[in-house]
């Protein structure tokens, strides 16, 4: 990109209220998984099983019974579980497990501001030193594991990154509508 075009692009972003994010120093470990070869669903379930204080989910689609069960089990252990989901995928998706999770007492908010709330994020103990950020193209579905080519990163022990993701999760929650499962 030519310098003048780059400067115009930056000005357009700033005029729209979007500022470039400051880089974060990295720490911790990274697990990189690729479906269908790696067991991404199993890695998510194991990570959810390690949660001690909190789980924050941001899902475009959640149909995986194993992941839904792991969220229910975490709640039963006393872990605070909260979920943000794309409104259209919850209300029109035939196999969405979000209504079931809401009916079982997991607080759910539906994102309505965006054409697609396409985030796929799970934050585990994000306020703690040894928290985890799970993100990637991987939807929380059976197809993501068995039929699709997807990627998943599990980033552990990076408190600054986890805080940044949690701040973003909270910003989305504050704009979302509370959902009671009906």
Secondary structure, 3 states (H helix, E strand, C coil): CCHHHHHHHHHHHHHCCCCCCCCCCCCCEEEEEEECCCCHHHHHHHHHHCCCCEEEEEECCECCHHHHHHHHHHHHCCCEEEEEEEHHHHHHCCCCCHHHHHHCCCEEEEECCCCCCCCCEEEECCCCCCCEEEEECCCECHHHHHCCCEEEEEEECCHHHHHHHHHHHHHHHHHCEEECCC
